[in-house]
Amino acid sequence: QVHLAESGGGLVQAGGSLRLSCAASGSIFSVDEMAWFRQAPGKQRELVAGITKSGRTRYADSVKGRFTISRVNAENTIYLQMNSLEPGDTAVYYCQADLVLNRGKSPVSRWGQGTQVTVSS
């Protein structure tokens, strides 16, 4: 069994900062790409940022220059540093990981339960 544990959400004023973290645990052989997605009320879930095991990153255009994703491979953990937050960033943020559960097997996608980020104007 595997588990993605997210933390760090909350309420912040516009212009403020928050740091999210997500740790993958359980019977895992290796972890490929890990990413943050978000879903605002009435909207589709969208990619915020992703990072590979080698450290290659990708970002949604809406967060470039404000958010930074980072990773500690030894801990199967990723972080999302969110600066200059805007009301439009309000959403439930989900951690997603491509997990290799056994040697030689293809990765499987797993999701965390989500953490609420609310930015007040």
Disulfide bonds with the S-S distance in Angstrom:
Cys22-Cys95 1.99
